[in-house]
Amino acid sequence: MIYIAGPWFNERQNKILQDVKIYLRDLALEFYSPKDDNLFQTDLTSPTEIFDDNVKHMLTCDMMLVITDGKDVGTIFEAGFAYAQGKQILYLWVDYKEGQKFNIMLAESGDSCCLGFLDLQKALIQYKETGTLKKIEYTGALE
């Protein structure tokens, strides 16, 4: 199961999240989205219950797909947690522009970094076929 970590606090962020889910569904990859699978569950009423449910899914996922657009602190917490648990991490940066820098801590902690949806599609196909992400050596500028 793939845990999707990413912000959804504005129209652009929500569009990216929806597009990611389309790619995952098209490849018949099972995923967990805290926004859809947790936040709107009626049986989870307190922040502690929501947090605990997210942690449960982070512990049981096979891979974490992290949307870095928006630099959301909750998303970065989830990525760090996944790294500490030895989970595979795929970073997605949709709004990358030539010459922009990618954070060194993320680049070093991830198994793959996708700069847009074409890279994401390739990475997900590889993951579906092999169960692993190809370790990337990030060649872009780091900050």
PASEBA-1860 file (N, C-alpha, C; in nm, 3 decimals):
! residues 143
1> MIYIAGPW> 0.085/-0.118/0.000/0.000/0.000/0.000/0.089/0.124/0.000 ~ 0.050/0.222/-0.078/0.124/0.347/-0.090/0.052/0.454/-0.006 ~ 0.126/0.519/0.080/0.074/0.628/0.162/0.105/0.758/0.087 ~ 0.002/0.838/0.059/0.023/0.966/-0.009/0.033/1.076/0.095 ~ 0.148/1.139/0.102/0.169/1.253/0.191/0.175/1.377/0.105 ~ 0.089/1.472/0.135/0.091/1.595/0.057/-0.015/1.692/0.102 ~ 0.008/1.819/0.074/-0.089/1.920/0.113/-0.210/1.923/0.020 ~ -0.321/1.972/0.071/-0.442/1.989/-0.009/-0.516/2.116/0.036
9> FNERQNKI> -0.440/2.218/0.072/-0.497/2.336/0.136/-0.537/2.447/0.041 ~ -0.508/2.431/-0.088/-0.555/2.526/-0.186/-0.589/2.450/-0.314 ~ -0.644/2.519/-0.411/-0.691/2.455/-0.534/-0.578/2.383/-0.608 ~ -0.461/2.444/-0.619/-0.349/2.383/-0.691/-0.302/2.255/-0.620 ~ -0.286/2.263/-0.488/-0.241/2.145/-0.413/-0.342/2.032/-0.424 ~ -0.469/2.064/-0.416/-0.573/1.962/-0.426/-0.574/1.899/-0.565 ~ -0.549/1.980/-0.670/-0.543/1.927/-0.806/-0.428/1.829/-0.822 ~ -0.312/1.863/-0.767/-0.197/1.772/-0.774/-0.231/1.641/-0.705
17> LQDVKIYL> -0.290/1.647/-0.586/-0.328/1.526/-0.513/-0.426/1.442/-0.593 ~ -0.526/1.506/-0.652/-0.624/1.431/-0.732/-0.557/1.365/-0.853 ~ -0.465/1.435/-0.918/-0.395/1.378/-1.033/-0.308/1.260/-0.992 ~ -0.242/1.269/-0.877/-0.162/1.157/-0.827/-0.251/1.034/-0.807 ~ -0.367/1.054/-0.750/-0.459/0.941/-0.726/-0.506/0.880/-0.857 ~ -0.523/0.961/-0.960/-0.561/0.908/-1.091/-0.451/0.816/-1.144 ~ -0.326/0.859/-1.135/-0.214/0.775/-1.180/-0.211/0.644/-1.102 ~ -0.230/0.650/-0.972/-0.227/0.529/-0.890/-0.343/0.435/-0.927
25> RDLALEFY> -0.461/0.492/-0.944/-0.577/0.409/-0.982/-0.556/0.346/-1.120 ~ -0.504/0.425/-1.216/-0.482/0.373/-1.351/-0.388/0.253/-1.350 ~ -0.295/0.251/-1.256/-0.200/0.139/-1.246/-0.247/0.033/-1.146 ~ -0.367/0.049/-1.093/-0.425/-0.044/-0.996/-0.334/-0.062/-0.874 ~ -0.276/0.049/-0.829/-0.192/0.047/-0.710/-0.276/0.091/-0.590 ~ -0.272/0.013/-0.484/-0.347/0.043/-0.363/-0.282/0.160/-0.290 ~ -0.364/0.254/-0.243/-0.308/0.370/-0.174/-0.397/0.411/-0.058 ~ -0.336/0.489/0.030/-0.405/0.551/0.143/-0.381/0.700/0.133
33> SPKDDNLF> -0.488/0.777/0.136/-0.480/0.922/0.132/-0.540/0.976/0.262 ~ -0.458/1.036/0.350/-0.514/1.088/0.475/-0.632/1.181/0.454 ~ -0.628/1.260/0.348/-0.739/1.352/0.322/-0.869/1.276/0.301 ~ -0.865/1.174/0.219/-0.987/1.103/0.182/-1.021/0.987/0.274 ~ -0.920/0.916/0.320/-0.943/0.794/0.397/-0.946/0.816/0.547 ~ -0.915/0.936/0.592/-0.906/0.960/0.735/-0.981/1.084/0.776 ~ -0.949/1.195/0.717/-1.002/1.324/0.762/-1.154/1.328/0.762 ~ -1.216/1.262/0.665/-1.361/1.270/0.653/-1.433/1.145/0.705
41> QTDLTSPT> -1.362/1.060/0.778/-1.428/0.947/0.842/-1.506/0.998/0.963 ~ -1.628/0.956/0.974/-1.711/1.007/1.084/-1.674/0.945/1.218 ~ -1.609/0.829/1.217/-1.576/0.765/1.344/-1.448/0.818/1.406 ~ -1.372/0.899/1.336/-1.253/0.962/1.391/-1.288/1.109/1.421 ~ -1.294/1.141/1.548/-1.345/1.274/1.582/-1.242/1.366/1.643 ~ -1.136/1.313/1.701/-1.040/1.400/1.768/-0.909/1.406/1.689 ~ -0.833/1.514/1.709/-0.701/1.521/1.645/-0.613/1.400/1.681 ~ -0.623/1.351/1.804/-0.543/1.235/1.845/-0.582/1.112/1.767
49> EIFDDNVK> -0.710/1.090/1.745/-0.756/0.973/1.668/-0.709/0.982/1.523 ~ -0.716/1.101/1.466/-0.672/1.119/1.328/-0.522/1.097/1.317 ~ -0.445/1.155/1.408/-0.301/1.135/1.411/-0.266/0.987/1.423 ~ -0.329/0.918/1.519/-0.300/0.777/1.542/-0.332/0.692/1.420 ~ -0.441/0.725/1.350/-0.477/0.649/1.230/-0.375/0.673/1.118 ~ -0.331/0.797/1.104/-0.226/0.825/1.005/-0.099/0.749/1.037 ~ -0.057/0.750/1.163/0.064/0.679/1.204/0.050/0.530/1.175 ~ -0.066/0.474/1.205/-0.090/0.331/1.177/-0.067/0.301/1.029
57> HMLTCDMM> -0.116/0.387/0.943/-0.099/0.364/0.799/0.044/0.392/0.754 ~ 0.112/0.487/0.817/0.253/0.509/0.784/0.336/0.388/0.821 ~ 0.303/0.323/0.933/0.377/0.206/0.977/0.352/0.085/0.888 ~ 0.234/0.076/0.829/0.200/-0.043/0.751/0.216/-0.025/0.601 ~ 0.246/0.097/0.555/0.261/0.117/0.411/0.391/0.052/0.361 ~ 0.393/0.025/0.231/0.513/-0.027/0.167/0.600/0.085/0.112 ~ 0.534/0.195/0.076/0.605/0.307/0.016/0.528/0.435/0.046 ~ 0.603/0.545/0.058/0.539/0.674/0.078/0.567/0.762/-0.044
65> LVITDGKD> 0.459/0.815/-0.100/0.469/0.909/-0.211/0.448/1.048/-0.150 ~ 0.550/1.132/-0.158/0.550/1.262/-0.091/0.545/1.373/-0.194 ~ 0.438/1.452/-0.189/0.423/1.568/-0.277/0.490/1.686/-0.208 ~ 0.598/1.735/-0.267/0.675/1.841/-0.200/0.627/1.981/-0.234 ~ 0.545/1.996/-0.336/0.493/2.128/-0.371/0.418/2.185/-0.250 ~ 0.448/2.308/-0.216/0.384/2.373/-0.103/0.465/2.366/0.025 ~ 0.563/2.277/0.029/0.651/2.264/0.146/0.573/2.262/0.277 ~ 0.471/2.176/0.282/0.384/2.163/0.398/0.458/2.091/0.512
73> VGTIFEAG> 0.453/2.147/0.632/0.528/2.090/0.745/0.476/1.953/0.785 ~ 0.345/1.930/0.775/0.291/1.797/0.807/0.342/1.692/0.710 ~ 0.349/1.728/0.584/0.400/1.637/0.481/0.546/1.604/0.507 ~ 0.624/1.702/0.544/0.766/1.679/0.571/0.783/1.593/0.696 ~ 0.696/1.611/0.796/0.697/1.522/0.913/0.674/1.378/0.868 ~ 0.574/1.357/0.783/0.543/1.223/0.736/0.662/1.162/0.661 ~ 0.730/1.242/0.580/0.847/1.193/0.506/0.958/1.152/0.602 ~ 0.985/1.233/0.703/1.087/1.199/0.801/1.052/1.074/0.879
81> FAYAQGKQ> 0.925/1.059/0.913/0.879/0.940/0.983/0.900/0.816/0.896 ~ 0.865/0.827/0.769/0.882/0.715/0.676/1.030/0.677/0.664 ~ 1.115/0.776/0.655/1.258/0.749/0.645/1.307/0.677/0.771 ~ 1.264/0.724/0.887/1.306/0.661/1.013/1.258/0.517/1.024 ~ 1.149/0.485/0.956/1.094/0.349/0.957/1.152/0.262/0.846 ~ 1.241/0.318/0.765/1.302/0.241/0.656/1.210/0.219/0.538 ~ 1.109/0.303/0.522/1.015/0.290/0.411/1.077/0.347/0.283 ~ 1.034/0.293/0.170/1.072/0.352/0.042/1.000/0.486/0.029
89> ILYLWVDY> 1.071/0.584/-0.025/1.012/0.718/-0.040/1.030/0.765/-0.184 ~ 0.919/0.809/-0.243/0.919/0.868/-0.374/0.874/1.014/-0.356 ~ 0.961/1.108/-0.392/0.927/1.249/-0.385/0.875/1.295/-0.521 ~ 0.772/1.377/-0.517/0.716/1.435/-0.638/0.716/1.586/-0.624 ~ 0.779/1.652/-0.722/0.782/1.798/-0.728/0.725/1.837/-0.863 ~ 0.598/1.871/-0.864/0.527/1.899/-0.989/0.565/2.033/-1.048 ~ 0.569/2.136/-0.966/0.591/2.272/-1.016/0.738/2.310/-1.024 ~ 0.824/2.211/-1.043/0.968/2.234/-1.059/0.993/2.322/-1.181
97> KEGQKFNI> 1.082/2.416/-1.166/1.127/2.501/-1.277/1.278/2.486/-1.291 ~ 1.324/2.485/-1.412/1.468/2.471/-1.440/1.548/2.568/-1.353 ~ 1.648/2.515/-1.287/1.735/2.597/-1.204/1.696/2.604/-1.057 ~ 1.575/2.558/-1.023/1.536/2.559/-0.883/1.613/2.452/-0.807 ~ 1.626/2.473/-0.678/1.702/2.380/-0.593/1.607/2.288/-0.516 ~ 1.652/2.164/-0.499/1.578/2.065/-0.421/1.649/2.047/-0.288 ~ 1.573/2.034/-0.182/1.629/2.023/-0.048/1.719/1.900/-0.034 ~ 1.839/1.919/0.017/1.937/1.810/0.028/1.889/1.698/0.121
105> MLAESGDS> 1.818/1.732/0.229/1.770/1.630/0.322/1.666/1.540/0.254 ~ 1.584/1.599/0.170/1.487/1.518/0.097/1.557/1.436/-0.011 ~ 1.646/1.499/-0.085/1.717/1.428/-0.192/1.790/1.306/-0.137 ~ 1.852/1.319/-0.022/1.929/1.208/0.034/1.841/1.102/0.101 ~ 1.723/1.140/0.146/1.637/1.043/0.215/1.548/0.966/0.119 ~ 1.531/1.015/-0.002/1.438/0.952/-0.095/1.502/0.844/-0.179 ~ 1.417/0.755/-0.226/1.460/0.651/-0.319/1.444/0.697/-0.462 ~ 1.353/0.791/-0.483/1.330/0.843/-0.616/1.275/0.984/-0.603
113> CCLGFLDL> 1.309/1.070/-0.698/1.258/1.207/-0.701/1.206/1.233/-0.841 ~ 1.077/1.262/-0.849/1.013/1.286/-0.978/0.989/1.435/-0.994 ~ 1.037/1.487/-1.105/1.018/1.628/-1.136/0.906/1.638/-1.239 ~ 0.784/1.614/-1.194/0.667/1.621/-1.280/0.600/1.486/-1.297 ~ 0.486/1.489/-1.367/0.404/1.370/-1.379/0.459/1.265/-1.474 ~ 0.538/1.304/-1.574/0.599/1.205/-1.662/0.697/1.118/-1.582 ~ 0.781/1.182/-1.500/0.872/1.106/-1.413/0.793/1.018/-1.316 ~ 0.683/1.072/-1.262/0.600/0.994/-1.169/0.546/0.870/-1.235
121> QKALIQYK> 0.494/0.885/-1.355/0.440/0.769/-1.425/0.546/0.660/-1.444 ~ 0.665/0.700/-1.486/0.774/0.603/-1.505/0.810/0.535/-1.374 ~ 0.820/0.613/-1.266/0.857/0.557/-1.136/0.750/0.460/-1.086 ~ 0.623/0.495/-1.104/0.516/0.407/-1.057/0.507/0.278/-1.137 ~ 0.533/0.286/-1.266/0.535/0.164/-1.348/0.647/0.073/-1.300 ~ 0.765/0.130/-1.277/0.877/0.051/-1.226/0.842/-0.011/-1.091 ~ 0.781/0.069/-1.004/0.743/0.019/-0.871/0.642/-0.095/-0.884 ~ 0.545/-0.080/-0.972/0.445/-0.186/-0.990/0.510/-0.314/-1.041
129> ETGTLKKI> 0.606/-0.302/-1.131/0.670/-0.419/-1.190/0.768/-0.487/-1.096 ~ 0.836/-0.408/-1.011/0.946/-0.464/-0.930/0.923/-0.457/-0.780 ~ 0.830/-0.372/-0.736/0.810/-0.354/-0.592/0.913/-0.263/-0.527 ~ 1.000/-0.206/-0.610/1.103/-0.116/-0.556/1.112/0.008/-0.643 ~ 1.170/0.110/-0.585/1.198/0.234/-0.657/1.345/0.236/-0.692 ~ 1.377/0.284/-0.810/1.517/0.296/-0.850/1.580/0.410/-0.771 ~ 1.688/0.380/-0.702/1.758/0.484/-0.625/1.810/0.588/-0.722 ~ 1.780/0.711/-0.692/1.822/0.819/-0.779/1.946/0.887/-0.722
137> EYTGALE> 2.025/0.933/-0.809/2.134/1.021/-0.772/2.093/1.155/-0.825 ~ 2.047/1.241/-0.737/1.993/1.370/-0.780/2.103/1.455/-0.838 ~ 2.081/1.503/-0.961/2.185/1.580/-1.028/2.153/1.728/-1.033 ~ 2.034/1.766/-0.987/1.998/1.908/-0.985/2.066/1.980/-0.869 ~ 2.042/2.108/-0.864/2.101/2.188/-0.756/2.032/2.156/-0.624 ~ 2.111/2.151/-0.518/2.060/2.122/-0.385/2.071/2.246/-0.298 ~ 1.979/2.259/-0.205/1.987/2.371/-0.110/2.000/2.317/0.030
END
